[in-house]
Each structure stands twice: as structure tokens, then as C-alpha cells.
């Protein structure tokens, strides 16, 4: 596919973030299972639900444009997922809190990719005058920011302190 217009770019990036979310979902669920802090476990489960909501929203947007949401493979998220598995799930940790701190680190990297993707898509949709898409994408963006803030609050609210001990 040649990307000639902003609309072409928009569709391409819809597929990219769809692929990214699809890949992130499984590792987010795995990190929720591995987390030991109750608040972190709950936040990661909510995060996985949010990722699924994003997938659903992207499917709806793609359908409105007579496009398939799949078809792209996001290599950026592939790398982030590989890193998350290696560093948060497969690594050995002496303390549970240290693993929880690493889980937060890896999850926030996934979320930051989503923030960038949703932010760009929302800007494209705004320029293309796609009001319904803008609304859906900004909801996804806001949820991603909220997930990031929650992880920061958990880290600074005690998990990092426990990991230091």
C-alpha cells in the first residue's frame, strides 16, 4: 500500500495501533497474574480491560471506514512485548516488590506507545473532520493516560519503597 494522503496514513496507523493493542493484551494479562501487590494486580486487570476496549473501539472505527482493523503487524510493540516478557515475567527476582516495580516499568512502556498512537490518530481524525472517530480516540487516549498515572501512583505510593528494602 502506498501512503499518499492523510486518510491513507490514518488507516495505516489505525491498523498499527490495533496490532499493538492485540499484542499488548496478552502480556498485560500475564503481568496481572504475576503481580503480587493487590493494587497493582487490580490496576493491570483494569488495564487489560482498557486495552480490550481500545481494540473494540478501533474495530468500530475501521468498520465505519469499510476497512479491516487487522492486516498490519506492529514491530514496535512486538519489541516492547518481548522486553516485558523477558524483564518482568521471565527474569528471576529476589523480592516480589522488585518484580512488581519492573512490571510497572514494562507496563508503562506499553502504555506510552498507546498514548503516542492514539494521540496521532486523534489529531489525524480531527484534521480529517471525523468527529465520531475523534471522540472514540480521545476516550482511548484519556484511558491510556489514566492507566499511566495509576501506575506512577502505585510506584511512588509504596511499591518502589518496598522494592528498595
Backbone as CSV, one residue per row, in Angstrom:
resi,resn,N_x,N_y,N_z,CA_x,CA_y,CA_z,C_x,C_y,C_z
1,UNK,0.833,-1.179,0.000,0.000,0.000,0.000,0.880,1.246,0.000
2,UNK,0.559,2.175,-0.848,1.239,3.459,-0.881,0.446,4.435,-0.028
3,UNK,1.147,5.180,0.763,0.500,6.181,1.618,0.670,7.535,0.945
4,UNK,-0.404,7.979,0.307,-0.365,9.241,-0.428,-1.044,10.390,0.303
5,UNK,-2.019,10.068,1.130,-2.832,11.118,1.745,-2.880,10.929,3.258
6,UNK,-3.372,11.932,3.943,-3.548,11.826,5.388,-4.548,10.718,5.718
7,UNK,-5.547,10.545,4.868,-6.507,9.464,5.085,-5.824,8.103,4.971
8,UNK,-4.923,7.940,4.009,-4.156,6.698,3.893,-3.313,6.463,5.151
9,UNK,-2.687,7.507,5.615,-1.866,7.424,6.817,-2.729,7.061,8.026
10,UNK,-3.897,7.669,8.098,-4.840,7.405,9.186,-5.207,5.919,9.231
11,UNK,-5.576,5.352,8.103,-5.948,3.933,8.039,-4.751,3.058,8.395
12,UNK,-3.580,3.394,7.890,-2.370,2.642,8.202,-2.108,2.632,9.709
13,UNK,-2.234,3.774,10.331,-1.951,3.872,11.758,-3.054,3.267,12.622
14,UNK,-4.282,3.261,12.127,-5.356,2.523,12.825,-4.977,1.050,12.928
15,UNK,-4.498,0.506,11.830,-4.110,-0.900,11.804,-2.900,-1.164,12.690
16,UNK,-1.972,-0.214,12.725,-0.781,-0.357,13.559,-1.153,-0.402,15.035
17,UNK,-1.985,0.529,15.488,-2.337,0.563,16.910,-3.238,-0.613,17.263
18,UNK,-4.024,-1.073,16.311,-4.826,-2.279,16.540,-3.893,-3.470,16.789
19,UNK,-2.886,-3.626,15.951,-1.911,-4.690,16.135,-1.172,-4.535,17.469
20,UNK,-0.793,-3.297,17.774,-0.080,-3.039,19.031,-0.931,-3.458,20.223
21,UNK,-2.190,-3.069,20.227,-3.076,-3.421,21.332,-3.278,-4.931,21.419
22,UNK,-3.457,-5.567,20.277,-3.662,-7.014,20.262,-2.468,-7.746,20.875
23,UNK,-1.278,-7.256,20.598,-0.074,-7.867,21.167,0.074,-7.543,22.648
24,UNK,-0.261,-6.321,23.035,-0.098,-5.885,24.422,-1.078,-6.574,25.365
25,UNK,-2.230,-6.955,24.854,-3.271,-7.522,25.706,-2.794,-8.767,26.452
26,UNK,-2.192,-9.699,25.759,-1.761,-10.943,26.402,-0.698,-10.709,27.464
27,UNK,0.260,-9.850,27.176,1.323,-9.625,28.152,0.800,-8.822,29.348
28,UNK,-0.157,-7.939,29.128,-0.760,-7.213,30.255,-1.471,-8.189,31.195
29,UNK,-2.190,-9.140,30.617,-2.859,-10.163,31.436,-1.839,-11.014,32.188
30,UNK,-0.754,-11.367,31.528,0.284,-12.177,32.174,0.940,-11.405,33.314
31,UNK,1.169,-10.107,33.114,1.763,-9.309,34.191,0.787,-9.171,35.352
32,UNK,-0.515,-9.085,35.071,-1.513,-9.027,36.145,-1.449,-10.297,36.986
33,UNK,-1.279,-11.430,36.340,-1.168,-12.690,37.071,0.113,-12.761,37.891
34,UNK,1.191,-12.183,37.373,2.488,-12.253,38.057,2.617,-11.237,39.186
35,UNK,1.857,-10.159,39.129,1.954,-9.111,40.163,1.547,-9.662,41.517
36,UNK,2.214,-9.179,42.557,1.878,-9.631,43.908,1.145,-8.553,44.707
37,UNK,1.393,-7.297,44.413,0.692,-6.209,45.090,-0.765,-6.197,44.614
38,UNK,-1.692,-6.199,45.553,-3.115,-6.264,45.221,-3.549,-5.085,44.360
39,UNK,-3.124,-3.894,44.693,-3.484,-2.710,43.910,-2.934,-2.782,42.501
40,UNK,-1.715,-3.265,42.375,-1.101,-3.407,41.050,-1.836,-4.462,40.231
41,UNK,-2.149,-5.574,40.866,-2.871,-6.644,40.178,-4.203,-6.106,39.647
42,UNK,-4.927,-5.367,40.477,-6.208,-4.788,40.078,-6.017,-3.780,38.937
43,UNK,-5.009,-2.931,39.052,-4.753,-1.916,38.014,-4.386,-2.563,36.683
44,UNK,-3.617,-3.643,36.716,-3.249,-4.334,35.486,-4.448,-5.038,34.853
45,UNK,-5.321,-5.582,35.683,-6.548,-6.194,35.154,-7.420,-5.125,34.505
46,UNK,-7.518,-3.975,35.151,-8.269,-2.851,34.572,-7.594,-2.379,33.288
47,UNK,-6.271,-2.387,33.282,-5.530,-2.005,32.090,-5.798,-2.953,30.935
48,UNK,-5.838,-4.250,31.213,-6.150,-5.233,30.168,-7.567,-5.003,29.640
49,UNK,-8.487,-4.697,30.543,-9.859,-4.373,30.104,-9.861,-3.128,29.221
50,UNK,-9.032,-2.151,29.576,-8.917,-0.930,28.780,-8.320,-1.193,27.411
51,UNK,-7.332,-2.072,27.359,-6.739,-2.437,26.069,-7.803,-3.095,25.194
52,UNK,-8.601,-3.985,25.801,-9.661,-4.645,25.042,-10.690,-3.620,24.569
53,UNK,-11.016,-2.648,25.393,-11.947,-1.590,24.986,-11.371,-0.802,23.805
54,UNK,-10.063,-0.569,23.821,-9.405,0.109,22.709,-9.481,-0.714,21.428
55,UNK,-9.272,-2.003,21.559,-9.387,-2.903,20.401,-10.796,-2.819,19.822
56,UNK,-11.788,-2.869,20.703,-13.185,-2.786,20.260,-13.470,-1.459,19.569
57,UNK,-12.952,-0.367,20.131,-13.164,0.960,19.538,-12.512,1.043,18.156
58,UNK,-11.314,0.507,18.028,-10.615,0.532,16.740,-11.338,-0.312,15.693
59,UNK,-11.901,-1.431,16.115,-12.690,-2.243,15.186,-13.896,-1.460,14.683
60,UNK,-14.544,-0.716,15.579,-15.687,0.103,15.191,-15.306,1.213,14.230
61,UNK,-14.188,1.857,14.501,-13.715,2.928,13.616,-13.396,2.357,12.236
62,UNK,-12.660,1.254,12.207,-12.297,0.646,10.924,-13.549,0.262,10.141
63,UNK,-14.531,-0.307,10.817,-15.771,-0.714,10.145,-16.499,0.489,9.546
64,UNK,-16.491,1.627,10.244,-17.132,2.834,9.713,-16.477,3.306,8.415
65,UNK,-15.221,2.924,8.223,-14.478,3.329,7.025,-14.347,2.180,6.027
66,UNK,-15.134,1.118,6.245,-15.084,-0.063,5.369,-13.670,-0.621,5.246
67,UNK,-12.985,-0.647,6.363,-11.619,-1.168,6.426,-11.565,-2.322,7.422
68,UNK,-10.592,-3.178,7.248,-10.293,-4.212,8.237,-9.370,-3.591,9.283
69,UNK,-9.564,-3.922,10.543,-8.675,-3.393,11.584,-7.353,-4.144,11.614
70,UNK,-7.350,-5.355,11.120,-6.132,-6.160,11.112,-5.411,-6.005,9.775
71,UNK,-4.277,-6.658,9.685,-3.524,-6.630,8.437,-2.148,-6.029,8.585
72,UNK,-1.913,-5.358,9.658,-0.629,-4.723,9.948,-0.009,-5.474,11.117
73,UNK,1.310,-5.577,11.162,1.981,-6.126,12.337,2.905,-5.054,12.891
74,UNK,2.607,-4.627,14.093,3.375,-3.562,14.732,4.663,-4.140,15.323
75,UNK,5.769,-3.846,14.668,7.059,-4.354,15.129,7.542,-3.619,16.380
76,UNK,7.116,-2.359,16.518,7.485,-1.617,17.729,6.921,-2.273,18.974
77,UNK,5.626,-2.612,18.932,5.016,-3.277,20.090,5.551,-4.686,20.251
78,UNK,5.878,-5.337,19.151,6.472,-6.674,19.246,7.721,-6.623,20.124
79,UNK,8.549,-5.608,19.905,9.758,-5.451,20.714,9.449,-5.135,22.161
80,UNK,8.472,-4.270,22.393,8.098,-3.923,23.769,7.539,-5.130,24.518
81,UNK,6.748,-5.940,23.833,6.179,-7.137,24.446,7.293,-8.131,24.770
82,UNK,8.223,-8.282,23.858,9.357,-9.185,24.086,10.152,-8.732,25.313
83,UNK,10.387,-7.426,25.400,11.097,-6.873,26.558,10.311,-7.090,27.855
84,UNK,9.010,-6.874,27.815,8.175,-7.056,29.002,8.231,-8.499,29.485
85,UNK,8.128,-9.421,28.553,8.193,-10.839,28.932,9.562,-11.177,29.529
86,UNK,10.620,-10.719,28.876,11.975,-11.042,29.335,12.274,-10.432,30.698
87,UNK,11.902,-9.177,30.882,12.317,-8.460,32.094,11.330,-8.538,33.249
88,UNK,10.043,-8.672,32.972,9.069,-8.687,34.060,8.565,-10.083,34.390
89,UNK,8.562,-10.971,33.411,7.974,-12.289,33.636,9.003,-13.411,33.713
90,UNK,10.010,-13.379,32.858,10.974,-14.478,32.799,12.174,-14.278,33.718
91,UNK,12.434,-13.061,34.108,13.575,-12.729,34.975,13.332,-13.285,36.382
92,UNK,14.412,-13.622,37.072,14.319,-14.037,38.478,14.473,-12.820,39.373
93,UNK,13.659,-12.747,40.411,13.701,-11.632,41.357,13.788,-12.189,42.762
94,UNK,14.606,-11.551,43.592,14.711,-11.956,44.990,13.518,-11.513,45.809
95,UNK,12.926,-10.402,45.428,11.802,-9.837,46.178,10.611,-9.615,45.251
96,UNK,9.433,-9.925,45.745,8.216,-9.705,44.959,8.020,-8.244,44.592
97,UNK,8.333,-7.356,45.521,8.140,-5.926,45.253,9.048,-5.452,44.121
98,UNK,10.214,-6.046,43.997,11.112,-5.678,42.907,10.519,-6.113,41.571
99,UNK,9.933,-7.303,41.524,9.247,-7.742,40.299,8.077,-6.793,40.013
100,UNK,7.315,-6.424,41.038,6.191,-5.506,40.840,6.672,-4.173,40.270
101,UNK,7.799,-3.671,40.764,8.358,-2.420,40.230,8.734,-2.587,38.755
102,UNK,9.290,-3.736,38.397,9.642,-3.996,36.997,8.389,-4.137,36.141
103,UNK,7.361,-4.749,36.668,6.095,-4.878,35.931,5.547,-3.491,35.606
104,UNK,5.594,-2.591,36.579,5.128,-1.225,36.338,5.948,-0.587,35.217
105,UNK,7.256,-0.737,35.287,8.145,-0.180,34.261,7.758,-0.674,32.874
106,UNK,7.600,-1.961,32.748,7.299,-2.543,31.435,5.891,-2.171,30.970
107,UNK,4.940,-2.150,31.885,3.575,-1.785,31.504,3.525,-0.332,31.024
108,UNK,4.238,0.545,31.714,4.227,1.944,31.300,4.842,2.116,29.918
109,UNK,5.808,1.322,29.562,6.368,1.397,28.210,5.313,1.030,27.173
110,UNK,4.516,0.005,27.471,3.422,-0.371,26.566,2.411,0.768,26.440
111,UNK,2.068,1.354,27.565,1.071,2.434,27.585,1.575,3.663,26.841
112,UNK,2.838,3.967,26.966,3.371,5.146,26.282,3.291,4.984,24.768
113,UNK,3.457,3.767,24.294,3.287,3.512,22.860,1.836,3.790,22.472
114,UNK,0.907,3.322,23.291,-0.524,3.558,23.024,-0.849,5.046,23.055
115,UNK,-0.282,5.767,24.001,-0.525,7.218,24.096,-0.075,7.904,22.804
116,UNK,1.105,7.553,22.327,1.602,8.153,21.085,0.688,7.803,19.917
117,UNK,0.288,6.552,19.821,-0.555,6.113,18.718,-1.924,6.769,18.732
118,UNK,-2.576,6.750,19.884,-3.906,7.358,19.981,-3.842,8.870,19.784
119,UNK,-2.806,9.501,20.290,-2.665,10.950,20.124,-2.537,11.342,18.663
120,UNK,-1.700,10.622,17.934,-1.543,10.903,16.494,-2.837,10.633,15.740
121,UNK,-3.473,9.519,16.037,-4.725,9.187,15.352,-5.809,10.221,15.626
122,UNK,-5.911,10.662,16.860,-6.917,11.679,17.193,-6.642,12.966,16.426
123,UNK,-5.374,13.347,16.309,-5.022,14.555,15.550,-5.352,14.388,14.066
124,UNK,-5.064,13.209,13.520,-5.410,12.951,12.118,-6.922,13.003,11.921
125,UNK,-7.660,12.348,12.820,-9.121,12.311,12.709,-9.713,13.714,12.808
126,UNK,-9.119,14.527,13.673,-9.587,15.908,13.787,-9.377,16.648,12.475
127,UNK,-8.210,16.509,11.897,-7.902,17.187,10.634,-8.787,16.679,9.495
128,UNK,-9.135,15.394,9.549,-9.990,14.801,8.521,-11.482,15.040,8.793
129,UNK,-11.765,15.747,9.880,-13.143,16.105,10.258,-14.000,14.865,10.518
130,UNK,-13.429,13.923,11.263,-14.113,12.672,11.606,-14.501,12.719,13.085
131,UNK,-15.550,13.472,13.377,-15.934,13.773,14.759,-16.162,12.522,15.603
132,UNK,-16.847,11.537,15.066,-17.123,10.321,15.835,-15.832,9.582,16.166
133,UNK,-14.914,9.556,15.211,-13.619,8.918,15.447,-12.819,9.688,16.495
134,UNK,-12.853,11.007,16.395,-12.129,11.837,17.365,-12.600,11.513,18.777
135,UNK,-13.894,11.448,18.965,-14.450,11.157,20.290,-13.954,9.810,20.803
136,UNK,-14.044,8.784,19.975,-13.617,7.443,20.387,-12.118,7.400,20.677
137,UNK,-11.331,8.032,19.833,-9.876,8.002,20.012,-9.449,8.789,21.235
138,UNK,-10.106,9.902,21.499,-9.757,10.677,22.697,-10.144,9.928,23.968
139,UNK,-11.218,9.144,23.916,-11.560,8.305,25.068,-10.463,7.271,25.308
140,UNK,-9.975,6.661,24.242,-8.872,5.700,24.359,-7.608,6.379,24.878
141,UNK,-7.336,7.563,24.369,-6.163,8.321,24.807,-6.267,8.672,26.284
142,UNK,-7.434,9.168,26.703,-7.632,9.522,28.114,-7.478,8.299,29.015
143,UNK,-8.020,7.160,28.592,-7.890,5.934,29.380,-6.429,5.512,29.487
144,UNK,-5.670,5.689,28.411,-4.247,5.339,28.438,-3.483,6.244,29.394
145,UNK,-3.773,7.541,29.350,-3.143,8.466,30.297,-3.497,8.093,31.736
146,UNK,-4.752,7.736,31.961,-5.178,7.366,33.310,-4.449,6.120,33.787
147,UNK,-4.285,5.141,32.905,-3.531,3.941,33.260,-2.093,4.260,33.609
148,UNK,-1.491,5.159,32.871,-0.116,5.570,33.145,-0.015,6.260,34.512
149,UNK,-0.957,7.165,34.774,-0.964,7.861,36.077,-1.162,6.875,37.230
150,UNK,-2.034,5.909,37.036,-2.272,4.913,38.079,-0.990,4.149,38.396
151,UNK,-0.258,3.760,37.360,0.995,3.029,37.577,2.022,3.900,38.307
152,UNK,2.096,5.159,37.931,3.019,6.063,38.622,2.631,6.196,40.089
153,UNK,1.343,6.334,40.349,0.870,6.440,41.737,1.203,5.186,42.540
154,UNK,1.021,4.023,41.930,1.358,2.779,42.623,2.859,2.692,42.903
155,UNK,3.663,3.069,41.928,5.117,3.009,42.091,5.567,3.945,43.205
156,UNK,5.123,5.184,43.143,5.566,6.183,44.120,4.820,6.073,45.432
157,UNK,3.712,5.357,45.437,2.911,5.212,46.636,3.290,4.040,47.520
158,UNK,4.351,3.335,47.166,4.799,2.274,48.056,5.542,1.135,47.407
159,UNK,5.234,0.804,46.172,5.894,-0.364,45.558,7.386,-0.133,45.414
160,UNK,7.788,1.046,44.933,9.226,1.302,44.804,9.917,1.308,46.154
161,UNK,9.250,1.811,47.164,9.824,1.827,48.505,10.020,0.405,49.027
162,UNK,9.037,-0.459,48.815,9.160,-1.854,49.231,10.268,-2.554,48.466
163,UNK,10.430,-2.212,47.185,11.469,-2.835,46.360,12.860,-2.435,46.821
164,UNK,12.969,-1.254,47.394,14.266,-0.743,47.834,14.747,-1.478,49.069
165,UNK,13.846,-1.963,49.874,14.209,-2.552,51.168,15.137,-3.727,51.067
